[in-house]
Amino acid sequence: MHTQTPRLLANIMLQRFSASEDGMHVELLESKDSPQPLITFREDEALGMQVLLHIQDGDLAFALADLERAIEFAKLEVRKESFYG
């Protein structure tokens, strides 16, 4: 379920960091004033490149390739309402 009035993140930031025994990560942050990451990109020895969504109930992980595929599909299919008028 999605909301019709989401909070827009206008100043997202990217940062990279080295996680102990887990390699280099890239994080997407809401702003420099909000240091908790929203999304982390990492690579796992067995599972490859992953996206981690940080949500209240814990982290959700899935393959970066799945996100890339979804973005390409969205570029072809997603339209604003006025497109149909």
PDB file of N, CA, C and O in Angstrom:
ATOM      1  N   MET A   1       0.850  -1.176   0.000  1.00  0.00           N
ATOM      2  CA  MET A   1       0.000   0.000   0.000  1.00  0.00           C
ATOM      3  C   MET A   1       0.889   1.230   0.000  1.00  0.00           C
ATOM      4  O   MET A   1       1.884   1.267   0.724  1.00  0.00           O
ATOM      5  N   HIS A   2       0.565   2.203  -0.769  1.00  0.00           N
ATOM      6  CA  HIS A   2       1.326   3.449  -0.781  1.00  0.00           C
ATOM      7  C   HIS A   2       0.418   4.619  -0.449  1.00  0.00           C
ATOM      8  O   HIS A   2      -0.805   4.537  -0.571  1.00  0.00           O
ATOM      9  N   THR A   3       1.036   5.699  -0.032  1.00  0.00           N
ATOM     10  CA  THR A   3       0.293   6.900   0.324  1.00  0.00           C
ATOM     11  C   THR A   3       0.243   7.848  -0.870  1.00  0.00           C
ATOM     12  O   THR A   3       1.145   7.852  -1.707  1.00  0.00           O
ATOM     13  N   GLN A   4      -0.797   8.636  -0.939  1.00  0.00           N
ATOM     14  CA  GLN A   4      -0.928   9.618  -2.002  1.00  0.00           C
ATOM     15  C   GLN A   4      -0.136  10.885  -1.707  1.00  0.00           C
ATOM     16  O   GLN A   4       0.037  11.725  -2.590  1.00  0.00           O
ATOM     17  N   THR A   5       0.342  11.033  -0.482  1.00  0.00           N
ATOM     18  CA  THR A   5       1.097  12.223  -0.098  1.00  0.00           C
ATOM     19  C   THR A   5       2.397  11.823   0.603  1.00  0.00           C
ATOM     20  O   THR A   5       2.539  12.036   1.808  1.00  0.00           O
ATOM     21  N   PRO A   6       3.335  11.252  -0.132  1.00  0.00           N
ATOM     22  CA  PRO A   6       4.594  10.853   0.508  1.00  0.00           C
ATOM     23  C   PRO A   6       5.433  12.069   0.882  1.00  0.00           C
ATOM     24  O   PRO A   6       5.290  13.144   0.299  1.00  0.00           O
ATOM     25  N   ARG A   7       6.289  11.884   1.840  1.00  0.00           N
ATOM     26  CA  ARG A   7       7.243  12.932   2.227  1.00  0.00           C
ATOM     27  C   ARG A   7       8.373  12.919   1.202  1.00  0.00           C
ATOM     28  O   ARG A   7       9.016  11.886   1.013  1.00  0.00           O
ATOM     29  N   LEU A   8       8.622  14.031   0.547  1.00  0.00           N
ATOM     30  CA  LEU A   8       9.647  14.131  -0.476  1.00  0.00           C
ATOM     31  C   LEU A   8      11.006  14.371   0.168  1.00  0.00           C
ATOM     32  O   LEU A   8      11.163  15.268   0.995  1.00  0.00           O
ATOM     33  N   LEU A   9      11.973  13.568  -0.217  1.00  0.00           N
ATOM     34  CA  LEU A   9      13.344  13.745   0.261  1.00  0.00           C
ATOM     35  C   LEU A   9      14.100  14.538  -0.792  1.00  0.00           C
ATOM     36  O   LEU A   9      14.500  13.994  -1.822  1.00  0.00           O
ATOM     37  N   ALA A  10      14.291  15.807  -0.534  1.00  0.00           N
ATOM     38  CA  ALA A  10      14.862  16.714  -1.529  1.00  0.00           C
ATOM     39  C   ALA A  10      16.383  16.782  -1.497  1.00  0.00           C
ATOM     40  O   ALA A  10      16.998  17.218  -2.469  1.00  0.00           O
ATOM     41  N   ASN A  11      16.988  16.367  -0.417  1.00  0.00           N
ATOM     42  CA  ASN A  11      18.437  16.528  -0.268  1.00  0.00           C
ATOM     43  C   ASN A  11      19.133  15.218   0.082  1.00  0.00           C
ATOM     44  O   ASN A  11      19.960  15.187   0.994  1.00  0.00           O
ATOM     45  N   ILE A  12      18.817  14.144  -0.622  1.00  0.00           N
ATOM     46  CA  ILE A  12      19.445  12.871  -0.291  1.00  0.00           C
ATOM     47  C   ILE A  12      20.951  12.951  -0.515  1.00  0.00           C
ATOM     48  O   ILE A  12      21.437  13.707  -1.355  1.00  0.00           O
ATOM     49  N   MET A  13      21.659  12.164   0.247  1.00  0.00           N
ATOM     50  CA  MET A  13      23.114  12.144   0.172  1.00  0.00           C
ATOM     51  C   MET A  13      23.584  10.704   0.033  1.00  0.00           C
ATOM     52  O   MET A  13      22.920   9.770   0.482  1.00  0.00           O
ATOM     53  N   LEU A  14      24.724  10.546  -0.586  1.00  0.00           N
ATOM     54  CA  LEU A  14      25.367   9.244  -0.681  1.00  0.00           C
ATOM     55  C   LEU A  14      26.671   9.301   0.097  1.00  0.00           C
ATOM     56  O   LEU A  14      27.379  10.308   0.091  1.00  0.00           O
ATOM     57  N   GLN A  15      26.968   8.202   0.764  1.00  0.00           N
ATOM     58  CA  GLN A  15      28.266   8.092   1.413  1.00  0.00           C
ATOM     59  C   GLN A  15      28.736   6.655   1.314  1.00  0.00           C
ATOM     60  O   GLN A  15      27.929   5.728   1.244  1.00  0.00           O
ATOM     61  N   ARG A  16      30.017   6.482   1.308  1.00  0.00           N
ATOM     62  CA  ARG A  16      30.562   5.129   1.311  1.00  0.00           C
ATOM     63  C   ARG A  16      31.253   4.907   2.640  1.00  0.00           C
ATOM     64  O   ARG A  16      31.732   5.841   3.283  1.00  0.00           O
ATOM     65  N   PHE A  17      31.290   3.649   3.032  1.00  0.00           N
ATOM     66  CA  PHE A  17      31.994   3.318   4.269  1.00  0.00           C
ATOM     67  C   PHE A  17      32.450   1.881   4.215  1.00  0.00           C
ATOM     68  O   PHE A  17      31.888   1.063   3.487  1.00  0.00           O
ATOM     69  N   SER A  18      33.448   1.588   4.971  1.00  0.00           N
ATOM     70  CA  SER A  18      33.988   0.241   5.067  1.00  0.00           C
ATOM     71  C   SER A  18      33.422  -0.409   6.323  1.00  0.00           C
ATOM     72  O   SER A  18      33.615   0.083   7.435  1.00  0.00           O
ATOM     73  N   ALA A  19      32.722  -1.521   6.127  1.00  0.00           N
ATOM     74  CA  ALA A  19      32.156  -2.251   7.257  1.00  0.00           C
ATOM     75  C   ALA A  19      33.129  -3.346   7.678  1.00  0.00           C
ATOM     76  O   ALA A  19      33.642  -4.081   6.836  1.00  0.00           O
ATOM     77  N   SER A  20      33.374  -3.452   8.940  1.00  0.00           N
ATOM     78  CA  SER A  20      34.319  -4.442   9.451  1.00  0.00           C
ATOM     79  C   SER A  20      33.952  -5.843   8.965  1.00  0.00           C
ATOM     80  O   SER A  20      32.851  -6.332   9.216  1.00  0.00           O
ATOM     81  N   GLU A  21      34.883  -6.473   8.275  1.00  0.00           N
ATOM     82  CA  GLU A  21      34.732  -7.821   7.723  1.00  0.00           C
ATOM     83  C   GLU A  21      33.555  -7.951   6.762  1.00  0.00           C
ATOM     84  O   GLU A  21      33.043  -9.052   6.559  1.00  0.00           O
ATOM     85  N   ASP A  22      33.114  -6.827   6.162  1.00  0.00           N
ATOM     86  CA  ASP A  22      31.996  -6.875   5.216  1.00  0.00           C
ATOM     87  C   ASP A  22      32.231  -5.996   3.995  1.00  0.00           C
ATOM     88  O   ASP A  22      31.300  -5.768   3.224  1.00  0.00           O
ATOM     89  N   GLY A  23      33.446  -5.496   3.797  1.00  0.00           N
ATOM     90  CA  GLY A  23      33.777  -4.757   2.590  1.00  0.00           C
ATOM     91  C   GLY A  23      33.274  -3.322   2.580  1.00  0.00           C
ATOM     92  O   GLY A  23      32.906  -2.759   3.611  1.00  0.00           O
ATOM     93  N   MET A  24      33.270  -2.748   1.376  1.00  0.00           N
ATOM     94  CA  MET A  24      32.858  -1.357   1.183  1.00  0.00           C
ATOM     95  C   MET A  24      31.368  -1.303   0.877  1.00  0.00           C
ATOM     96  O   MET A  24      30.861  -2.085   0.073  1.00  0.00           O
ATOM     97  N   HIS A  25      30.679  -0.387   1.515  1.00  0.00           N
ATOM     98  CA  HIS A  25      29.246  -0.188   1.317  1.00  0.00           C
ATOM     99  C   HIS A  25      29.009   1.229   0.803  1.00  0.00           C
ATOM    100  O   HIS A  25      29.858   2.106   0.963  1.00  0.00           O
ATOM    101  N   VAL A  26      27.852   1.445   0.187  1.00  0.00           N
ATOM    102  CA  VAL A  26      27.371   2.781  -0.151  1.00  0.00           C
ATOM    103  C   VAL A  26      26.005   2.932   0.498  1.00  0.00           C
ATOM    104  O   VAL A  26      25.166   2.035   0.418  1.00  0.00           O
ATOM    105  N   GLU A  27      25.789   4.079   1.144  1.00  0.00           N
ATOM    106  CA  GLU A  27      24.522   4.342   1.818  1.00  0.00           C
ATOM    107  C   GLU A  27      23.838   5.553   1.215  1.00  0.00           C
ATOM    108  O   GLU A  27      24.491   6.503   0.783  1.00  0.00           O
ATOM    109  N   LEU A  28      22.517   5.506   1.191  1.00  0.00           N
ATOM    110  CA  LEU A  28      21.688   6.644   0.813  1.00  0.00           C
ATOM    111  C   LEU A  28      21.091   7.188   2.106  1.00  0.00           C
ATOM    112  O   LEU A  28      20.398   6.477   2.834  1.00  0.00           O
ATOM    113  N   LEU A  29      21.374   8.462   2.379  1.00  0.00           N
ATOM    114  CA  LEU A  29      20.909   9.122   3.601  1.00  0.00           C
ATOM    115  C   LEU A  29      19.888  10.183   3.254  1.00  0.00           C
ATOM    116  O   LEU A  29      19.938  10.773   2.175  1.00  0.00           O
ATOM    117  N   GLU A  30      18.960  10.428   4.167  1.00  0.00           N
ATOM    118  CA  GLU A  30      17.960  11.481   3.958  1.00  0.00           C
ATOM    119  C   GLU A  30      18.627  12.848   3.869  1.00  0.00           C
ATOM    120  O   GLU A  30      18.275  13.653   3.007  1.00  0.00           O
ATOM    121  N   SER A  31      19.576  13.115   4.745  1.00  0.00           N
ATOM    122  CA  SER A  31      20.307  14.381   4.743  1.00  0.00           C
ATOM    123  C   SER A  31      21.479  14.241   5.699  1.00  0.00           C
ATOM    124  O   SER A  31      21.600  13.238   6.403  1.00  0.00           O
ATOM    125  N   LYS A  32      22.336  15.243   5.720  1.00  0.00           N
ATOM    126  CA  LYS A  32      23.461  15.202   6.658  1.00  0.00           C
ATOM    127  C   LYS A  32      22.989  15.311   8.103  1.00  0.00           C
ATOM    128  O   LYS A  32      23.714  14.933   9.023  1.00  0.00           O
ATOM    129  N   ASP A  33      21.781  15.823   8.307  1.00  0.00           N
ATOM    130  CA  ASP A  33      21.221  15.941   9.648  1.00  0.00           C
ATOM    131  C   ASP A  33      20.552  14.656  10.125  1.00  0.00           C
ATOM    132  O   ASP A  33      20.204  14.529  11.299  1.00  0.00           O
ATOM    133  N   SER A  34      20.374  13.712   9.219  1.00  0.00           N
ATOM    134  CA  SER A  34      19.741  12.429   9.544  1.00  0.00           C
ATOM    135  C   SER A  34      20.712  11.310   9.170  1.00  0.00           C
ATOM    136  O   SER A  34      20.664  10.802   8.049  1.00  0.00           O
ATOM    137  N   PRO A  35      21.586  10.922  10.087  1.00  0.00           N
ATOM    138  CA  PRO A  35      22.676  10.006   9.748  1.00  0.00           C
ATOM    139  C   PRO A  35      22.273   8.549   9.529  1.00  0.00           C
ATOM    140  O   PRO A  35      23.074   7.771   9.012  1.00  0.00           O
ATOM    141  N   GLN A  36      21.067   8.162   9.905  1.00  0.00           N
ATOM    142  CA  GLN A  36      20.658   6.778   9.707  1.00  0.00           C
ATOM    143  C   GLN A  36      20.375   6.525   8.225  1.00  0.00           C
ATOM    144  O   GLN A  36      19.612   7.271   7.609  1.00  0.00           O
ATOM    145  N   PRO A  37      20.979   5.484   7.645  1.00  0.00           N
ATOM    146  CA  PRO A  37      20.760   5.230   6.212  1.00  0.00           C
ATOM    147  C   PRO A  37      19.346   4.742   5.931  1.00  0.00           C
ATOM    148  O   PRO A  37      18.739   4.043   6.743  1.00  0.00           O
ATOM    149  N   LEU A  38      18.834   5.123   4.766  1.00  0.00           N
ATOM    150  CA  LEU A  38      17.556   4.605   4.280  1.00  0.00           C
ATOM    151  C   LEU A  38      17.782   3.330   3.479  1.00  0.00           C
ATOM    152  O   LEU A  38      17.022   2.366   3.574  1.00  0.00           O
ATOM    153  N   ILE A  39      18.849   3.356   2.689  1.00  0.00           N
ATOM    154  CA  ILE A  39      19.196   2.234   1.813  1.00  0.00           C
ATOM    155  C   ILE A  39      20.695   2.025   1.881  1.00  0.00           C
ATOM    156  O   ILE A  39      21.460   2.989   1.917  1.00  0.00           O
ATOM    157  N   THR A  40      21.117   0.775   1.898  1.00  0.00           N
ATOM    158  CA  THR A  40      22.534   0.433   1.822  1.00  0.00           C
ATOM    159  C   THR A  40      22.742  -0.506   0.653  1.00  0.00           C
ATOM    160  O   THR A  40      21.950  -1.423   0.432  1.00  0.00           O
ATOM    161  N   PHE A  41      23.806  -0.277  -0.090  1.00  0.00           N
ATOM    162  CA  PHE A  41      24.225  -1.171  -1.162  1.00  0.00           C
ATOM    163  C   PHE A  41      25.469  -1.900  -0.685  1.00  0.00           C
ATOM    164  O   PHE A  41      26.416  -1.280  -0.201  1.00  0.00           O
ATOM    165  N   ARG A  42      25.462  -3.221  -0.824  1.00  0.00           N
ATOM    166  CA  ARG A  42      26.582  -4.036  -0.346  1.00  0.00           C
ATOM    167  C   ARG A  42      26.786  -5.205  -1.297  1.00  0.00           C
ATOM    168  O   ARG A  42      25.952  -5.474  -2.161  1.00  0.00           O
ATOM    169  N   GLU A  43      27.892  -5.884  -1.127  1.00  0.00           N
ATOM    170  CA  GLU A  43      28.141  -7.095  -1.907  1.00  0.00           C
ATOM    171  C   GLU A  43      28.454  -8.230  -0.960  1.00  0.00           C
ATOM    172  O   GLU A  43      29.266  -8.087  -0.046  1.00  0.00           O
ATOM    173  N   ASP A  44      27.813  -9.344  -1.180  1.00  0.00           N
ATOM    174  CA  ASP A  44      27.980 -10.535  -0.366  1.00  0.00           C
ATOM    175  C   ASP A  44      28.752 -11.572  -1.181  1.00  0.00           C
ATOM    176  O   ASP A  44      28.554 -11.684  -2.391  1.00  0.00           O
ATOM    177  N   GLU A  45      29.623 -12.324  -0.526  1.00  0.00           N
ATOM    178  CA  GLU A  45      30.422 -13.337  -1.224  1.00  0.00           C
ATOM    179  C   GLU A  45      29.542 -14.353  -1.946  1.00  0.00           C
ATOM    180  O   GLU A  45      29.862 -14.766  -3.061  1.00  0.00           O
ATOM    181  N   ALA A  46      28.450 -14.756  -1.329  1.00  0.00           N
ATOM    182  CA  ALA A  46      27.590 -15.792  -1.916  1.00  0.00           C
ATOM    183  C   ALA A  46      26.450 -15.216  -2.757  1.00  0.00           C
ATOM    184  O   ALA A  46      26.092 -15.789  -3.786  1.00  0.00           O
ATOM    185  N   LEU A  47      25.878 -14.091  -2.329  1.00  0.00           N
ATOM    186  CA  LEU A  47      24.671 -13.570  -2.955  1.00  0.00           C
ATOM    187  C   LEU A  47      24.915 -12.414  -3.925  1.00  0.00           C
ATOM    188  O   LEU A  47      23.989 -12.001  -4.622  1.00  0.00           O
ATOM    189  N   GLY A  48      26.126 -11.888  -3.987  1.00  0.00           N
ATOM    190  CA  GLY A  48      26.444 -10.804  -4.911  1.00  0.00           C
ATOM    191  C   GLY A  48      25.966  -9.452  -4.413  1.00  0.00           C
ATOM    192  O   GLY A  48      25.751  -9.254  -3.217  1.00  0.00           O
ATOM    193  N   MET A  49      25.799  -8.509  -5.365  1.00  0.00           N
ATOM    194  CA  MET A  49      25.387  -7.139  -5.028  1.00  0.00           C
ATOM    195  C   MET A  49      23.951  -7.133  -4.518  1.00  0.00           C
ATOM    196  O   MET A  49      23.062  -7.747  -5.107  1.00  0.00           O
ATOM    197  N   GLN A  50      23.744  -6.424  -3.408  1.00  0.00           N
ATOM    198  CA  GLN A  50      22.435  -6.389  -2.768  1.00  0.00           C
ATOM    199  C   GLN A  50      22.034  -4.965  -2.422  1.00  0.00           C
ATOM    200  O   GLN A  50      22.870  -4.073  -2.276  1.00  0.00           O
ATOM    201  N   VAL A  51      20.735  -4.787  -2.297  1.00  0.00           N
ATOM    202  CA  VAL A  51      20.139  -3.562  -1.780  1.00  0.00           C
ATOM    203  C   VAL A  51      19.528  -3.916  -0.429  1.00  0.00           C
ATOM    204  O   VAL A  51      18.796  -4.900  -0.319  1.00  0.00           O
ATOM    205  N   LEU A  52      19.818  -3.129   0.592  1.00  0.00           N
ATOM    206  CA  LEU A  52      19.198  -3.307   1.901  1.00  0.00           C
ATOM    207  C   LEU A  52      18.325  -2.094   2.173  1.00  0.00           C
ATOM    208  O   LEU A  52      18.814  -0.966   2.224  1.00  0.00           O
ATOM    209  N   LEU A  53      17.032  -2.331   2.347  1.00  0.00           N
ATOM    210  CA  LEU A  53      16.100  -1.270   2.748  1.00  0.00           C
ATOM    211  C   LEU A  53      15.974  -1.339   4.261  1.00  0.00           C
ATOM    212  O   LEU A  53      15.615  -2.377   4.814  1.00  0.00           O
ATOM    213  N   HIS A  54      16.268  -0.241   4.920  1.00  0.00           N
ATOM    214  CA  HIS A  54      16.200  -0.190   6.376  1.00  0.00           C
ATOM    215  C   HIS A  54      14.810   0.288   6.773  1.00  0.00           C
ATOM    216  O   HIS A  54      14.460   1.451   6.567  1.00  0.00           O
ATOM    217  N   ILE A  55      14.020  -0.618   7.343  1.00  0.00           N
ATOM    218  CA  ILE A  55      12.654  -0.303   7.754  1.00  0.00           C
ATOM    219  C   ILE A  55      12.515  -0.532   9.250  1.00  0.00           C
ATOM    220  O   ILE A  55      13.426  -1.062   9.886  1.00  0.00           O
ATOM    221  N   GLN A  56      11.390  -0.137   9.811  1.00  0.00           N
ATOM    222  CA  GLN A  56      11.183  -0.251  11.261  1.00  0.00           C
ATOM    223  C   GLN A  56      11.343  -1.673  11.775  1.00  0.00           C
ATOM    224  O   GLN A  56      11.906  -1.879  12.850  1.00  0.00           O
ATOM    225  N   ASP A  57      10.863  -2.644  11.033  1.00  0.00           N
ATOM    226  CA  ASP A  57      10.878  -4.030  11.504  1.00  0.00           C
ATOM    227  C   ASP A  57      12.200  -4.739  11.250  1.00  0.00           C
ATOM    228  O   ASP A  57      12.327  -5.920  11.574  1.00  0.00           O
ATOM    229  N   GLY A  58      13.183  -4.059  10.683  1.00  0.00           N
ATOM    230  CA  GLY A  58      14.468  -4.672  10.364  1.00  0.00           C
ATOM    231  C   GLY A  58      14.848  -4.344   8.931  1.00  0.00           C
ATOM    232  O   GLY A  58      14.268  -3.446   8.320  1.00  0.00           O
ATOM    233  N   ASP A  59      15.805  -5.058   8.402  1.00  0.00           N
ATOM    234  CA  ASP A  59      16.268  -4.798   7.043  1.00  0.00           C
ATOM    235  C   ASP A  59      15.660  -5.782   6.056  1.00  0.00           C
ATOM    236  O   ASP A  59      15.467  -6.957   6.366  1.00  0.00           O
ATOM    237  N   LEU A  60      15.359  -5.275   4.843  1.00  0.00           N
ATOM    238  CA  LEU A  60      14.943  -6.119   3.728  1.00  0.00           C
ATOM    239  C   LEU A  60      16.078  -6.118   2.724  1.00  0.00           C
ATOM    240  O   LEU A  60      16.583  -5.053   2.369  1.00  0.00           O
ATOM    241  N   ALA A  61      16.491  -7.289   2.257  1.00  0.00           N
ATOM    242  CA  ALA A  61      17.586  -7.381   1.299  1.00  0.00           C
ATOM    243  C   ALA A  61      17.099  -8.060   0.026  1.00  0.00           C
ATOM    244  O   ALA A  61      16.323  -9.014   0.071  1.00  0.00           O
ATOM    245  N   PHE A  62      17.575  -7.543  -1.123  1.00  0.00           N
ATOM    246  CA  PHE A  62      17.299  -8.191  -2.404  1.00  0.00           C
ATOM    247  C   PHE A  62      18.416  -7.839  -3.374  1.00  0.00           C
ATOM    248  O   PHE A  62      19.207  -6.929  -3.125  1.00  0.00           O
ATOM    249  N   ALA A  63      18.471  -8.556  -4.466  1.00  0.00           N
ATOM    250  CA  ALA A  63      19.548  -8.388  -5.430  1.00  0.00           C
ATOM    251  C   ALA A  63      19.475  -7.023  -6.111  1.00  0.00           C
ATOM    252  O   ALA A  63      18.394  -6.564  -6.478  1.00  0.00           O
ATOM    253  N   LEU A  64      20.619  -6.384  -6.276  1.00  0.00           N
ATOM    254  CA  LEU A  64      20.686  -5.113  -6.994  1.00  0.00           C
ATOM    255  C   LEU A  64      20.159  -5.285  -8.412  1.00  0.00           C
ATOM    256  O   LEU A  64      19.532  -4.373  -8.951  1.00  0.00           O
ATOM    257  N   ALA A  65      20.403  -6.431  -9.020  1.00  0.00           N
ATOM    258  CA  ALA A  65      19.912  -6.692 -10.379  1.00  0.00           C
ATOM    259  C   ALA A  65      18.385  -6.618 -10.438  1.00  0.00           C
ATOM    260  O   ALA A  65      17.832  -6.183 -11.448  1.00  0.00           O
ATOM    261  N   ASP A  66      17.700  -7.034  -9.378  1.00  0.00           N
ATOM    262  CA  ASP A  66      16.239  -6.939  -9.345  1.00  0.00           C
ATOM    263  C   ASP A  66      15.779  -5.486  -9.310  1.00  0.00           C
ATOM    264  O   ASP A  66      14.799  -5.133  -9.965  1.00  0.00           O
ATOM    265  N   LEU A  67      16.479  -4.637  -8.549  1.00  0.00           N
ATOM    266  CA  LEU A  67      16.146  -3.221  -8.514  1.00  0.00           C
ATOM    267  C   LEU A  67      16.408  -2.579  -9.871  1.00  0.00           C
ATOM    268  O   LEU A  67      15.598  -1.781 -10.343  1.00  0.00           O
ATOM    269  N   GLU A  68      17.514  -2.911 -10.494  1.00  0.00           N
ATOM    270  CA  GLU A  68      17.829  -2.364 -11.813  1.00  0.00           C
ATOM    271  C   GLU A  68      16.774  -2.775 -12.838  1.00  0.00           C
ATOM    272  O   GLU A  68      16.372  -1.976 -13.683  1.00  0.00           O
ATOM    273  N   ARG A  69      16.336  -4.017 -12.756  1.00  0.00           N
ATOM    274  CA  ARG A  69      15.291  -4.509 -13.668  1.00  0.00           C
ATOM    275  C   ARG A  69      13.971  -3.765 -13.424  1.00  0.00           C
ATOM    276  O   ARG A  69      13.271  -3.416 -14.375  1.00  0.00           O
ATOM    277  N   ALA A  70      13.636  -3.525 -12.162  1.00  0.00           N
ATOM    278  CA  ALA A  70      12.413  -2.798 -11.822  1.00  0.00           C
ATOM    279  C   ALA A  70      12.483  -1.353 -12.318  1.00  0.00           C
ATOM    280  O   ALA A  70      11.482  -0.817 -12.794  1.00  0.00           O
ATOM    281  N   ILE A  71      13.642  -0.722 -12.212  1.00  0.00           N
ATOM    282  CA  ILE A  71      13.797   0.654 -12.691  1.00  0.00           C
ATOM    283  C   ILE A  71      13.613   0.715 -14.196  1.00  0.00           C
ATOM    284  O   ILE A  71      12.917   1.601 -14.692  1.00  0.00           O
ATOM    285  N   GLU A  72      14.210  -0.188 -14.922  1.00  0.00           N
ATOM    286  CA  GLU A  72      14.059  -0.209 -16.382  1.00  0.00           C
ATOM    287  C   GLU A  72      12.600  -0.436 -16.779  1.00  0.00           C
ATOM    288  O   GLU A  72      12.108   0.204 -17.708  1.00  0.00           O
ATOM    289  N   PHE A  73      11.906  -1.337 -16.088  1.00  0.00           N
ATOM    290  CA  PHE A  73      10.493  -1.596 -16.356  1.00  0.00           C
ATOM    291  C   PHE A  73       9.664  -0.351 -16.046  1.00  0.00           C
ATOM    292  O   PHE A  73       8.771   0.013 -16.811  1.00  0.00           O
ATOM    293  N   ALA A  74       9.967   0.302 -14.912  1.00  0.00           N
ATOM    294  CA  ALA A  74       9.237   1.517 -14.523  1.00  0.00           C
ATOM    295  C   ALA A  74       9.417   2.626 -15.554  1.00  0.00           C
ATOM    296  O   ALA A  74       8.469   3.358 -15.839  1.00  0.00           O
ATOM    297  N   LYS A  75      10.607   2.761 -16.113  1.00  0.00           N
ATOM    298  CA  LYS A  75      10.847   3.795 -17.130  1.00  0.00           C
ATOM    299  C   LYS A  75       9.949   3.594 -18.345  1.00  0.00           C
ATOM    300  O   LYS A  75       9.568   4.561 -19.005  1.00  0.00           O
ATOM    301  N   LEU A  76       9.614   2.357 -18.638  1.00  0.00           N
ATOM    302  CA  LEU A  76       8.748   2.059 -19.780  1.00  0.00           C
ATOM    303  C   LEU A  76       7.265   2.182 -19.455  1.00  0.00           C
ATOM    304  O   LEU A  76       6.474   2.533 -20.330  1.00  0.00           O
ATOM    305  N   GLU A  77       6.875   1.904 -18.229  1.00  0.00           N
ATOM    306  CA  GLU A  77       5.463   1.738 -17.898  1.00  0.00           C
ATOM    307  C   GLU A  77       4.836   2.809 -17.023  1.00  0.00           C
ATOM    308  O   GLU A  77       3.629   3.033 -17.116  1.00  0.00           O
ATOM    309  N   VAL A  78       5.597   3.472 -16.186  1.00  0.00           N
ATOM    310  CA  VAL A  78       5.024   4.414 -15.224  1.00  0.00           C
ATOM    311  C   VAL A  78       4.713   5.738 -15.915  1.00  0.00           C
ATOM    312  O   VAL A  78       5.559   6.299 -16.611  1.00  0.00           O
ATOM    313  N   ARG A  79       3.495   6.229 -15.719  1.00  0.00           N
ATOM    314  CA  ARG A  79       3.043   7.483 -16.319  1.00  0.00           C
ATOM    315  C   ARG A  79       2.232   8.282 -15.285  1.00  0.00           C
ATOM    316  O   ARG A  79       1.548   7.707 -14.438  1.00  0.00           O
ATOM    317  N   LYS A  80       2.319   9.595 -15.371  1.00  0.00           N
ATOM    318  CA  LYS A  80       1.481  10.441 -14.520  1.00  0.00           C
ATOM    319  C   LYS A  80       0.048  10.372 -15.029  1.00  0.00           C
ATOM    320  O   LYS A  80      -0.192   9.988 -16.174  1.00  0.00           O
ATOM    321  N   GLU A  81      -0.896  10.742 -14.184  1.00  0.00           N
ATOM    322  CA  GLU A  81      -2.326  10.608 -14.512  1.00  0.00           C
ATOM    323  C   GLU A  81      -2.696  11.376 -15.771  1.00  0.00           C
ATOM    324  O   GLU A  81      -3.510  10.892 -16.557  1.00  0.00           O
ATOM    325  N   SER A  82      -2.127  12.556 -15.988  1.00  0.00           N
ATOM    326  CA  SER A  82      -2.488  13.374 -17.156  1.00  0.00           C
ATOM    327  C   SER A  82      -2.106  12.705 -18.474  1.00  0.00           C
ATOM    328  O   SER A  82      -2.624  13.090 -19.522  1.00  0.00           O
ATOM    329  N   PHE A  83      -1.231  11.734 -18.451  1.00  0.00           N
ATOM    330  CA  PHE A  83      -0.850  10.996 -19.651  1.00  0.00           C
ATOM    331  C   PHE A  83      -2.074  10.321 -20.288  1.00  0.00           C
ATOM    332  O   PHE A  83      -2.157  10.178 -21.508  1.00  0.00           O
ATOM    333  N   TYR A  84      -3.018   9.911 -19.437  1.00  0.00           N
ATOM    334  CA  TYR A  84      -4.185   9.149 -19.911  1.00  0.00           C
ATOM    335  C   TYR A  84      -5.366  10.042 -20.273  1.00  0.00           C
ATOM    336  O   TYR A  84      -6.387   9.539 -20.742  1.00  0.00           O
ATOM    337  N   GLY A  85      -5.256  11.336 -20.072  1.00  0.00           N
ATOM    338  CA  GLY A  85      -6.382  12.248 -20.309  1.00  0.00           C
ATOM    339  C   GLY A  85      -6.414  12.828 -21.683  1.00  0.00           C
ATOM    340  O   GLY A  85      -7.311  13.608 -22.003  1.00  0.00           O
TER     341      GLY A  85
END
